[in-house]
């Protein structure tokens, strides 16, 4: 089963996504409210995909993306943002992000479909 790490500084979003994906049983999900914890665990676990918020106080999603890709360029990364700016989108694409999702989500099924599509499962 594919492994997915979800990183967001909003615990409510993590709880909602974890609960939704747990019921679907399409992939294993770990959630991280602290980006540094996420980076440390991503480097020691075999994640197939990271879904990360861009705007976080400790380490932003762009830096998280940079560190994930330095560790393993094959890990897929999908960026989440409530503040979709062309600059951030272009920067994340240049660093190797697979895709991005705007928040608030249209539906949780859309998030699921984006992950399934990216992982080709």
FIKOLZA-1660 file (N, C-alpha, C; in steps of 0.1 Angstrom, whole numbers, plus 5000, padded with zeros to 4 digits):
% residues 121
   i   px   py   pz ch aa at
   1 5008 4988 5000  A  X  N
   1 5000 5000 5000  A  X CA
   1 5009 5012 5000  A  X  C
   2 5005 5022 4992  A  X  N
   2 5013 5035 4991  A  X CA
   2 5012 5043 5004  A  X  C
   3 5023 5050 5007  A  X  N
   3 5023 5058 5020  A  X CA
   3 5023 5073 5017  A  X  C
   4 5014 5080 5024  A  X  N
   4 5012 5094 5022  A  X CA
   4 5015 5102 5035  A  X  C
   5 5023 5113 5034  A  X  N
   5 5025 5121 5046  A  X CA
   5 5017 5134 5043  A  X  C
   6 5009 5139 5052  A  X  N
   6 5002 5151 5051  A  X CA
   6 5007 5161 5061  A  X  C
   7 5011 5173 5057  A  X  N
   7 5017 5183 5065  A  X CA
   7 5009 5196 5065  A  X  C
   8 5004 5200 5076  A  X  N
   8 4996 5213 5077  A  X CA
   8 4997 5218 5091  A  X  C
   9 4998 5231 5093  A  X  N
   9 4999 5236 5107  A  X CA
   9 4985 5237 5113  A  X  C
  10 4974 5234 5106  A  X  N
  10 4961 5234 5111  A  X CA
  10 4957 5220 5115  A  X  C
  11 4956 5216 5128  A  X  N
  11 4953 5203 5132  A  X CA
  11 4939 5198 5127  A  X  C
  12 4930 5207 5126  A  X  N
  12 4916 5204 5121  A  X CA
  12 4917 5198 5107  A  X  C
  13 4924 5204 5099  A  X  N
  13 4925 5199 5085  A  X CA
  13 4932 5186 5085  A  X  C
  14 4942 5184 5093  A  X  N
  14 4949 5170 5093  A  X CA
  14 4939 5160 5098  A  X  C
  15 4931 5163 5108  A  X  N
  15 4921 5154 5114  A  X CA
  15 4911 5150 5104  A  X  C
  16 4906 5160 5096  A  X  N
  16 4895 5157 5086  A  X CA
  16 4901 5148 5075  A  X  C
  17 4913 5152 5070  A  X  N
  17 4919 5144 5059  A  X CA
  17 4922 5130 5064  A  X  C
  18 4928 5128 5076  A  X  N
  18 4931 5115 5081  A  X CA
  18 4919 5106 5082  A  X  C
  19 4908 5112 5088  A  X  N
  19 4896 5104 5090  A  X CA
  19 4890 5100 5077  A  X  C
  20 4889 5109 5067  A  X  N
  20 4884 5106 5054  A  X CA
  20 4892 5095 5047  A  X  C
  21 4905 5097 5047  A  X  N
  21 4913 5087 5039  A  X CA
  21 4914 5074 5047  A  X  C
  22 4913 5073 5060  A  X  N
  22 4913 5061 5067  A  X CA
  22 4901 5052 5063  A  X  C
  23 4889 5059 5061  A  X  N
  23 4877 5051 5057  A  X CA
  23 4879 5046 5043  A  X  C
  24 4886 5053 5034  A  X  N
  24 4887 5049 5020  A  X CA
  24 4897 5037 5019  A  X  C
  25 4907 5036 5028  A  X  N
  25 4917 5026 5028  A  X CA
  25 4924 5024 5014  A  X  C
  26 4928 5035 5008  A  X  N
  26 4935 5035 4995  A  X CA
  26 4950 5036 4997  A  X  C
  27 4954 5042 5008  A  X  N
  27 4968 5044 5011  A  X CA
  27 4970 5046 5026  A  X  C
  28 4982 5044 5031  A  X  N
  28 4985 5047 5045  A  X CA
  28 4987 5062 5047  A  X  C
  29 4982 5068 5057  A  X  N
  29 4984 5082 5059  A  X CA
  29 4990 5085 5073  A  X  C
  30 5000 5093 5073  A  X  N
  30 5005 5099 5085  A  X CA
  30 5004 5114 5084  A  X  C
  31 5001 5120 5095  A  X  N
  31 4999 5135 5095  A  X CA
  31 5009 5142 5104  A  X  C
  32 5013 5154 5100  A  X  N
  32 5022 5161 5108  A  X CA
  32 5018 5176 5109  A  X  C
  33 5017 5181 5121  A  X  N
  33 5014 5195 5123  A  X CA
  33 5026 5203 5124  A  X  C
  34 5038 5197 5126  A  X  N
  34 5051 5204 5127  A  X CA
  34 5059 5200 5114  A  X  C
  35 5062 5209 5106  A  X  N
  35 5070 5206 5093  A  X CA
  35 5083 5200 5096  A  X  C
  36 5090 5204 5106  A  X  N
  36 5103 5198 5109  A  X CA
  36 5102 5183 5113  A  X  C
  37 5092 5179 5121  A  X  N
  37 5089 5165 5124  A  X CA
  37 5086 5158 5111  A  X  C
  38 5079 5164 5102  A  X  N
  38 5075 5158 5089  A  X CA
  38 5088 5155 5081  A  X  C
  39 5097 5165 5080  A  X  N
  39 5109 5163 5072  A  X CA
  39 5117 5152 5078  A  X  C
  40 5119 5152 5091  A  X  N
  40 5127 5141 5098  A  X CA
  40 5121 5127 5095  A  X  C
  41 5108 5126 5096  A  X  N
  41 5101 5113 5093  A  X CA
  41 5101 5109 5079  A  X  C
  42 5100 5119 5070  A  X  N
  42 5100 5116 5055  A  X CA
  42 5114 5110 5052  A  X  C
  43 5124 5115 5058  A  X  N
  43 5138 5110 5055  A  X CA
  43 5140 5096 5060  A  X  C
  44 5132 5092 5070  A  X  N
  44 5135 5078 5076  A  X CA
  44 5124 5068 5072  A  X  C
  45 5113 5073 5066  A  X  N
  45 5103 5064 5061  A  X CA
  45 5102 5064 5046  A  X  C
  46 5096 5055 5040  A  X  N
  46 5094 5054 5026  A  X CA
  46 5081 5059 5021  A  X  C
  47 5079 5072 5021  A  X  N
  47 5067 5078 5016  A  X CA
  47 5067 5079 5001  A  X  C
  48 5055 5077 4995  A  X  N
  48 5054 5078 4981  A  X CA
  48 5049 5092 4977  A  X  C
  49 5042 5099 4986  A  X  N
  49 5037 5112 4983  A  X CA
  49 5036 5120 4996  A  X  C
  50 5039 5133 4994  A  X  N
  50 5037 5143 5005  A  X CA
  50 5027 5153 5001  A  X  C
  51 5017 5156 5009  A  X  N
  51 5007 5166 5006  A  X CA
  51 5010 5177 5017  A  X  C
  52 5014 5189 5013  A  X  N
  52 5018 5199 5022  A  X CA
  52 5012 5212 5020  A  X  C
  53 5009 5219 5031  A  X  N
  53 5005 5233 5030  A  X CA
  53 5017 5241 5026  A  X  C
  54 5015 5253 5020  A  X  N
  54 5026 5262 5016  A  X CA
  54 5028 5271 5028  A  X  C
  55 5018 5277 5033  A  X  N
  55 5019 5287 5044  A  X CA
  55 5019 5281 5058  A  X  C
  56 5031 5279 5064  A  X  N
  56 5032 5274 5077  A  X CA
  56 5042 5282 5085  A  X  C
  57 5040 5284 5098  A  X  N
  57 5049 5294 5105  A  X CA
  57 5063 5289 5107  A  X  C
  58 5066 5277 5110  A  X  N
  58 5080 5272 5113  A  X CA
  58 5088 5271 5100  A  X  C
  59 5084 5263 5091  A  X  N
  59 5090 5260 5078  A  X CA
  59 5079 5261 5068  A  X  C
  60 5081 5269 5058  A  X  N
  60 5070 5269 5048  A  X CA
  60 5071 5257 5038  A  X  C
  61 5060 5255 5031  A  X  N
  61 5059 5243 5022  A  X CA
  61 5069 5243 5011  A  X  C
  62 5074 5255 5007  A  X  N
  62 5084 5255 4996  A  X CA
  62 5097 5250 5002  A  X  C
  63 5101 5253 5014  A  X  N
  63 5113 5248 5020  A  X CA
  63 5112 5233 5023  A  X  C
  64 5100 5229 5027  A  X  N
  64 5097 5214 5029  A  X CA
  64 5099 5207 5016  A  X  C
  65 5093 5212 5005  A  X  N
  65 5095 5206 4992  A  X CA
  65 5109 5205 4988  A  X  C
  66 5117 5216 4990  A  X  N
  66 5131 5216 4987  A  X CA
  66 5139 5205 4994  A  X  C
  67 5136 5204 5007  A  X  N
  67 5143 5193 5015  A  X CA
  67 5139 5179 5011  A  X  C
  68 5126 5177 5009  A  X  N
  68 5121 5164 5004  A  X CA
  68 5128 5160 4991  A  X  C
  69 5128 5169 4982  A  X  N
  69 5134 5166 4969  A  X CA
  69 5149 5164 4969  A  X  C
  70 5156 5171 4979  A  X  N
  70 5170 5169 4980  A  X CA
  70 5172 5155 4986  A  X  C
  71 5163 5150 4995  A  X  N
  71 5164 5137 5000  A  X CA
  71 5161 5126 4990  A  X  C
  72 5150 5127 4983  A  X  N
  72 5146 5117 4973  A  X CA
  72 5137 5124 4963  A  X  C
  73 5143 5126 4951  A  X  N
  73 5136 5133 4940  A  X CA
  73 5124 5126 4935  A  X  C
  74 5123 5113 4938  A  X  N
  74 5111 5105 4933  A  X CA
  74 5099 5106 4942  A  X  C
  75 5100 5112 4954  A  X  N
  75 5088 5114 4962  A  X CA
  75 5079 5124 4955  A  X  C
  76 5066 5121 4953  A  X  N
  76 5057 5131 4947  A  X CA
  76 5053 5141 4958  A  X  C
  77 5052 5153 4954  A  X  N
  77 5047 5163 4964  A  X CA
  77 5036 5172 4958  A  X  C
  78 5025 5173 4965  A  X  N
  78 5014 5181 4961  A  X CA
  78 5013 5192 4971  A  X  C
  79 5013 5204 4966  A  X  N
  79 5012 5216 4975  A  X CA
  79 4997 5220 4977  A  X  C
  80 4994 5225 4989  A  X  N
  80 4981 5230 4992  A  X CA
  80 4983 5245 4996  A  X  C
  81 4974 5253 4991  A  X  N
  81 4974 5267 4995  A  X CA
  81 4961 5274 4994  A  X  C
  82 4959 5283 5004  A  X  N
  82 4947 5291 5004  A  X CA
  82 4950 5304 4997  A  X  C
  83 4963 5307 4995  A  X  N
  83 4967 5319 4988  A  X CA
  83 4975 5316 4975  A  X  C
  84 4967 5312 4965  A  X  N
  84 4973 5308 4953  A  X CA
  84 4980 5320 4946  A  X  C
  85 4993 5321 4946  A  X  N
  85 5000 5331 4939  A  X CA
  85 5008 5325 4928  A  X  C
  86 5009 5332 4917  A  X  N
  86 5016 5327 4905  A  X CA
  86 5031 5324 4909  A  X  C
  87 5036 5333 4917  A  X  N
  87 5050 5332 4921  A  X CA
  87 5053 5319 4929  A  X  C
  88 5044 5316 4939  A  X  N
  88 5046 5304 4947  A  X CA
  88 5044 5291 4938  A  X  C
  89 5034 5292 4930  A  X  N
  89 5031 5281 4921  A  X CA
  89 5043 5278 4912  A  X  C
  90 5048 5288 4906  A  X  N
  90 5060 5286 4897  A  X CA
  90 5072 5281 4904  A  X  C
  91 5074 5287 4916  A  X  N
  91 5086 5283 4924  A  X CA
  91 5084 5268 4928  A  X  C
  92 5072 5264 4932  A  X  N
  92 5070 5250 4936  A  X CA
  92 5072 5240 4924  A  X  C
  93 5067 5245 4913  A  X  N
  93 5068 5236 4900  A  X CA
  93 5083 5235 4897  A  X  C
  94 5091 5246 4898  A  X  N
  94 5105 5246 4895  A  X CA
  94 5112 5236 4904  A  X  C
  95 5108 5235 4917  A  X  N
  95 5114 5227 4926  A  X CA
  95 5110 5212 4925  A  X  C
  96 5100 5209 4917  A  X  N
  96 5096 5196 4915  A  X CA
  96 5083 5191 4920  A  X  C
  97 5074 5201 4924  A  X  N
  97 5061 5197 4929  A  X CA
  97 5053 5191 4918  A  X  C
  98 5045 5181 4921  A  X  N
  98 5037 5174 4911  A  X CA
  98 5025 5181 4907  A  X  C
  99 5019 5188 4917  A  X  N
  99 5006 5195 4915  A  X CA
  99 5003 5204 4927  A  X  C
 100 4992 5211 4926  A  X  N
 100 4988 5219 4938  A  X CA
 100 4973 5219 4939  A  X  C
 101 4968 5221 4951  A  X  N
 101 4954 5221 4955  A  X CA
 101 4951 5234 4962  A  X  C
 102 4940 5240 4959  A  X  N
 102 4936 5252 4966  A  X CA
 102 4927 5249 4978  A  X  C
 103 4929 5256 4988  A  X  N
 103 4921 5255 5000  A  X CA
 103 4912 5267 5001  A  X  C
 104 4900 5267 5006  A  X  N
 104 4894 5254 5011  A  X CA
 104 4891 5245 4999  A  X  C
 105 4891 5232 5002  A  X  N
 105 4889 5222 4992  A  X CA
 105 4875 5222 4987  A  X  C
 106 4873 5220 4974  A  X  N
 106 4860 5219 4968  A  X CA
 106 4853 5207 4974  A  X  C
 107 4861 5195 4975  A  X  N
 107 4855 5184 4982  A  X CA
 107 4867 5175 4986  A  X  C
 108 4865 5167 4996  A  X  N
 108 4876 5157 5000  A  X CA
 108 4879 5147 4989  A  X  C
 109 4868 5144 4981  A  X  N
 109 4870 5134 4970  A  X CA
 109 4879 5140 4959  A  X  C
 110 4879 5154 4957  A  X  N
 110 4888 5160 4948  A  X CA
 110 4903 5158 4952  A  X  C
 111 4905 5160 4966  A  X  N
 111 4918 5158 4971  A  X CA
 111 4923 5143 4969  A  X  C
 112 4914 5134 4972  A  X  N
 112 4917 5120 4970  A  X CA
 112 4920 5117 4956  A  X  C
 113 4912 5122 4947  A  X  N
 113 4914 5120 4932  A  X CA
 113 4928 5125 4928  A  X  C
 114 4932 5137 4933  A  X  N
 114 4945 5143 4929  A  X CA
 114 4956 5133 4934  A  X  C
 115 4955 5128 4946  A  X  N
 115 4965 5119 4951  A  X CA
 115 4965 5106 4943  A  X  C
 116 4954 5100 4941  A  X  N
 116 4953 5088 4933  A  X CA
 116 4959 5089 4919  A  X  C
 117 4955 5101 4913  A  X  N
 117 4960 5104 4900  A  X CA
 117 4975 5105 4900  A  X  C
 118 4981 5112 4910  A  X  N
 118 4995 5115 4910  A  X CA
 118 5003 5102 4913  A  X  C
 119 4997 5093 4922  A  X  N
 119 5004 5080 4925  A  X CA
 119 5001 5069 4915  A  X  C
 120 4991 5072 4906  A  X  N
 120 4987 5062 4895  A  X CA
 120 4983 5049 4901  A  X  C
 121 4973 5051 4911  A  X  N
 121 4968 5039 4917  A  X CA
 121 4953 5038 4915  A  X  C
% end
